[in-house]
Amino acid sequence: MAQPQKPILETILLVDDEDSIRTVLGISLTDDGYTVKPAANSREALELFHKHHPPIVLTDIKMPGMSGIELLEEIKKIDPHTEVIMITGHGDMELAIKSLKMDATDFITKPINDDALEIALKRARERIQMRRKLQDYTEKLERLVEEKAGELNVSEQSYRQLFDLSPCYVTVQDRSLKLKAANKRFRAEFDGDIGQNCYHAYKQRSNPCPECPVEATFADGTPHQSEMQVTTKTGEQCHLFIATAPIFDQDGQVVQVIEMSTNITELRHLQDRLASLGLRVSSISHAVKGLLTNLDGGMYLLESGLHQDNLEKTADGIEIVKFTTDRIRRMILDILYFAKERPLQIETVDAAVFFNEIAKTFEARLQGKNIEFEYQGDASAVKADIDPGVMRNALLNILDNASDACLEDRSDKNKKIIFGMQNQKDYLVFDIIDNGIGMDKETTENLFGLFFSSKGHRGTGIGLFFAHQIISQHNGTIHVSSKKGQGAHFRVVIATTLPRDEY
C-alpha cells in the first residue's frame, strides 16, 4: 500500500558553516515536507535569498565572516516579514536575546531538539499564514471598494456603510495625510476627527511617522504593509498590522489611500511570552543538568563507600542524593504549577494547625543542615479561608529560600531561621527571618520576577515567583527587607476571609 504523501510546506533557507548540521537538518526538514536551500555562510545565504525569496530562514548565530546576527539584519532590510529562526549554543543567550529584539521569530539551542525545532517552525508558519490571510482580506476589501465605487459613484455615506462593517480600523486619507473618512471602530478607539492628520490620531505626533505606508502608496501607487505601535484615546499602547491600498480617479491618478489596520497586540504579547519561555526553558535545562551532575556525584560516593566499606563516604553520598532529589522535586512541582493555571480551592482551616504543619514539614527538611529553627504560632489565631495546598507550598518556598541563604553563608556564625505567625484583627501575618547571606537592593527589587535567581546555575527563579503569585491570588501581600551579609526578613500578610466571588 502506497504511503500518503506529506504536504509540501514552505521553502527554508538553511545557513550553517558545519557540513554535518546542514546535511542532517536538510534531510530531516525535507522529510517533513519543506523545500530546503542550504548555504555554508552568510554571503552565500544572501545570494540564495535574493534568488529564491524563502519565507523562512534557519541560521546559525555564530559563523566565520558575517555572523548570523548580521545576516538577520540584512534579511530584515530586504524583507521585514521573513521569519528568521536562530540556532544558538548554550553560551549565546545574550546574542539570542539581541536577535529577538531585532525581530527574529525564535531561537533554538544546540544540540537541536526536534520538538523545539517543530514548535519554532510552526510559529513561523502561523505568522506567515496570518499575513497571507490578512493580505487576502485586504485584496478582497479593495475589490469590494472598487466594485461599490463603480456601481454607486462612492459618496461619503456609502464609504461609511462599507467601512463600518469592517472588523478592523479603516480610514481614507488624502495626500496631506488628513482623515477623509473613518469607520466606527477607529472613531471609538482613537482620538481622530475628520480633517485631522492620521499621525496625530495614532501617535499625537506633529509630523508624519517615519516610513509611513500611506505616503509610500501615494508615491508608487501600490499597496504597502507595515507594523506600528500606536496609542489609543485612553492612552493604551497597541500594535497594529497596517495594510494600505490606492484609490484612483478616472485618469488613473492616486487621489486617496485606504488604510486598514488590525490590532495584533495580543499576538505580539504571545510571541514575546513564548520567546521568553524559550529563553527560560533553556535556563531551567541548565539547572536540571547541574542537579543531575550533583546526583551523579552523590551516587558515585554512595557506590564507592559501599564497595570500600567506608561509612563516612557512604553517608556523604546519601546526603547529596537526598538533598538533590529534594531540589529536583521542588523544582518540578513549581514548574508544573506555573505551566497550568487553576482556580483556588478555598477551604476554611484552623490557622494554628495549618502553621504547625508547615513548621513540622520544614523542620524535617533541615535535618543534617546545621541550621537552628525556631517557630512560634499565635494560639489565638482564628480560622482562615485559604487554599491550603498551594499556600503551604508558597510559604515552604520562602522557608527553603531562607535555608539556601543560610547554607550559602560561609561565615562561622550560628545559622538560624525564625518562623512566626500572628493574628492581627482580620489578617494573618507570617514572618520568616534568617541570618544568611542577605541580598543587595537590586536582588531584593527583582526577587519575585519570573525565573530571576541570585543562585546562578543552582536556582531556577520559579519558587519565589510562584510564592508571590499564590499570595497575590489570596489578596495578600509580601514584603522583603534585607541587606547584604545581614540576612533577610519576609513578611506575608493575608486576609482571614476572602469574598466569595474571588474563587
Residue pairs with C-beta under 8 A, 6 or more apart in sequence:
6 31
6 32
6 33
7 33
8 33
8 35
9 32
9 33
9 34
9 35
9 125
10 34
10 35
10 54
10 55
10 56
10 124
10 125
10 128
11 34
11 35
11 36
11 37
11 52
11 54
11 55
11 56
12 29
12 34
12 35
12 36
12 37
12 54
12 56
12 57
12 58
13 37
13 39
13 45
13 48
13 49
13 52
13 54
13 56
13 57
13 58
13 59
14 22
14 25
14 26
14 29
14 36
14 37
14 38
14 39
14 58
14 59
15 38
15 39
15 40
15 41
15 42
15 44
15 45
15 57
15 58
15 59
15 60
15 63
15 68
15 71
16 22
16 25
16 40
16 59
16 60
16 63
16 87
17 40
17 41
17 60
17 63
17 64
18 60
19 40
21 60
21 87
21 112
22 38
22 40
25 36
25 58
25 112
26 36
26 38
28 114
29 36
29 58
30 36
34 56
34 121
37 48
37 52
37 54
39 45
39 47
39 48
41 63
41 64
41 65
41 66
42 59
42 63
42 65
42 66
42 67
42 68
42 70
42 71
42 74
43 65
43 66
45 57
45 59
45 71
46 71
46 74
46 75
48 54
49 57
49 75
49 78
49 82
50 78
53 79
54 82
55 81
55 82
55 83
55 124
55 128
56 82
56 83
56 84
56 85
56 121
56 124
56 125
56 128
57 71
57 72
57 75
57 82
57 83
57 84
57 85
58 85
58 87
59 68
59 71
59 72
59 84
59 85
59 86
59 87
60 68
60 86
60 87
61 67
61 68
61 69
61 86
61 87
61 88
61 89
61 92
61 95
61 96
61 99
61 107
62 68
62 88
62 89
62 92
62 95
66 74
68 86
68 87
68 99
69 95
69 98
69 99
69 102
72 84
72 86
72 99
72 102
72 104
73 102
75 82
75 84
76 82
76 84
76 102
76 103
80 103
80 226
80 227
81 131
81 225
83 105
83 124
83 127
83 128
84 99
84 103
84 104
84 105
85 104
85 105
85 106
85 107
85 108
85 120
85 121
85 124
86 95
86 96
86 99
86 104
86 106
86 107
86 108
87 107
87 108
87 109
87 110
87 112
88 95
88 96
88 107
88 108
88 109
88 110
89 109
89 110
90 109
90 110
90 282
90 286
93 279
93 282
93 283
96 107
96 279
97 279
99 107
100 106
100 107
100 275
105 120
105 123
105 124
105 127
106 119
106 120
106 123
106 124
106 274
106 275
106 278
107 120
107 275
107 278
108 116
108 117
108 120
108 278
109 116
109 282
116 278
123 271
123 274
130 267
131 225
131 241
134 241
134 243
134 262
135 225
135 243
138 223
138 243
138 245
138 260
141 166
141 245
141 258
141 260
142 223
142 245
142 258
144 162
145 154
145 162
145 245
145 247
145 258
148 154
148 158
148 162
149 247
152 158
156 181
159 172
159 181
160 181
160 183
163 170
163 181
163 182
163 183
163 184
164 183
164 184
164 185
166 183
166 185
166 260
167 185
168 185
168 260
168 261
168 262
168 263
169 182
169 183
169 185
169 186
169 189
169 190
169 240
169 259
169 260
169 261
169 262
169 263
170 182
170 183
170 185
170 186
170 258
170 259
170 260
170 261
171 179
171 180
171 181
171 182
171 183
171 186
171 192
171 198
171 258
171 259
172 179
172 180
172 181
172 182
172 247
172 256
172 257
172 258
172 259
173 179
173 180
173 198
173 214
173 256
173 257
173 259
174 180
174 255
174 256
175 218
176 197
177 197
177 198
177 199
177 208
177 212
177 214
177 215
178 195
178 196
178 197
178 198
179 192
179 193
179 194
179 195
179 196
179 197
179 198
179 201
180 194
180 256
181 194
182 192
182 194
186 192
189 232
189 233
190 201
190 202
190 230
190 232
190 233
191 201
191 233
192 198
192 200
192 201
192 202
197 208
198 214
198 259
199 205
199 206
199 207
199 208
199 209
199 212
200 206
202 209
202 228
202 230
202 231
203 209
203 230
203 231
204 231
208 215
209 228
211 226
213 224
213 225
213 226
213 242
213 243
213 244
213 259
214 244
214 257
214 259
216 224
216 244
217 223
217 224
217 244
217 245
217 246
217 254
217 257
218 246
218 254
218 257
221 246
221 248
221 254
222 246
223 243
223 244
223 245
223 246
224 243
224 244
225 241
225 242
225 243
225 244
226 242
227 239
227 240
227 241
227 242
227 264
228 239
228 240
228 242
229 237
229 238
229 239
229 240
230 237
230 238
230 240
231 237
231 238
232 238
237 265
238 263
238 265
239 263
239 264
239 265
239 267
239 268
240 261
240 262
240 263
240 264
241 261
241 262
241 264
242 259
242 260
242 261
243 259
243 260
243 261
244 257
244 258
244 259
244 260
245 257
245 258
245 260
246 254
246 256
246 257
247 254
247 255
247 256
247 257
247 258
248 254
248 255
249 255
276 450
280 450
280 451
283 451
283 460
283 461
284 331
284 335
284 451
284 460
284 462
286 457
287 331
287 457
287 458
287 459
287 460
288 328
288 331
290 457
290 458
291 324
291 327
291 328
291 331
294 320
294 323
294 324
295 320
295 321
295 324
295 325
295 328
297 320
298 316
298 317
298 318
298 319
298 320
298 321
298 323
298 324
299 317
299 321
300 317
301 313
301 314
301 316
301 317
301 320
302 314
302 317
302 318
302 321
303 317
304 310
304 313
304 317
305 311
305 312
305 313
305 314
305 315
305 316
305 317
306 314
319 368
326 365
330 397
330 400
330 463
331 460
331 462
333 393
334 393
334 397
334 460
334 462
334 463
334 466
335 460
335 462
337 390
337 393
337 466
338 462
338 465
338 466
343 503
344 387
344 390
344 473
344 474
344 502
344 503
345 387
345 389
345 503
346 385
346 386
346 387
346 498
346 503
347 385
347 386
347 387
347 388
348 383
348 384
348 385
349 383
349 384
349 386
349 388
350 381
350 383
351 377
351 378
351 381
351 382
351 383
351 384
351 421
351 423
351 428
351 496
352 377
352 378
352 379
352 381
352 421
354 384
354 386
354 388
354 391
354 392
355 375
355 377
355 381
355 421
355 430
356 377
357 392
358 392
358 395
358 396
358 399
358 419
359 375
359 377
359 419
361 392
361 396
362 373
362 396
362 399
362 400
362 403
362 419
363 373
363 375
365 400
365 403
366 373
366 403
366 417
369 403
369 406
369 407
370 415
371 403
371 406
371 407
371 415
371 416
371 417
372 414
372 415
372 416
372 417
373 416
373 417
373 419
374 416
374 417
374 418
374 419
375 418
375 419
375 420
376 419
376 420
376 421
377 420
377 421
378 421
378 422
378 423
380 423
381 421
381 422
381 423
381 428
382 423
382 496
383 496
384 428
384 494
384 496
384 497
385 495
385 496
385 497
385 498
386 474
386 494
386 498
387 470
387 473
387 474
387 503
390 470
390 473
391 470
391 471
391 474
391 494
393 466
393 467
393 470
394 466
394 467
394 470
394 471
394 492
395 430
395 432
395 467
395 492
397 463
397 464
397 466
397 467
398 432
398 464
398 467
398 478
398 490
398 492
399 417
399 419
399 432
400 463
401 463
401 464
401 490
402 417
402 432
402 433
402 434
402 436
402 488
402 490
403 417
403 434
404 436
404 455
404 459
405 434
405 436
405 437
405 438
405 487
405 488
406 415
406 416
406 417
406 434
406 435
406 436
407 415
407 436
408 436
408 437
408 455
409 415
409 435
409 436
409 437
413 435
415 434
415 435
415 436
416 434
416 435
417 432
417 433
417 434
418 431
418 432
418 433
418 434
419 430
419 431
419 432
420 430
420 431
420 433
421 428
421 429
421 430
421 431
422 428
422 429
422 431
423 429
423 496
426 495
426 496
426 497
427 493
427 494
427 495
427 496
428 493
428 494
428 495
428 496
429 491
429 492
429 493
430 491
430 492
430 493
430 494
431 489
431 490
431 491
431 492
432 489
432 490
432 491
432 492
433 487
433 488
433 489
433 490
434 487
434 488
435 486
435 487
436 487
436 488
437 484
437 485
437 487
438 482
438 483
438 484
438 485
438 486
438 487
438 488
439 447
439 454
439 480
439 482
439 483
439 484
439 488
440 483
440 484
443 454
443 482
444 480
444 481
444 482
446 452
447 454
447 464
447 480
448 464
448 465
448 467
448 468
448 478
449 461
449 465
450 461
450 462
450 465
451 460
451 461
451 462
451 465
452 461
452 465
453 459
453 460
453 461
467 478
468 478
471 477
471 478
471 492
471 494
474 494
474 495
474 498
475 494
475 495
475 498
475 502
476 492
476 493
476 494
476 495
477 492
477 493
478 490
478 491
478 492
478 493
479 490
479 491
479 493
480 488
480 489
480 490
480 491
481 488
481 489
482 488
482 489
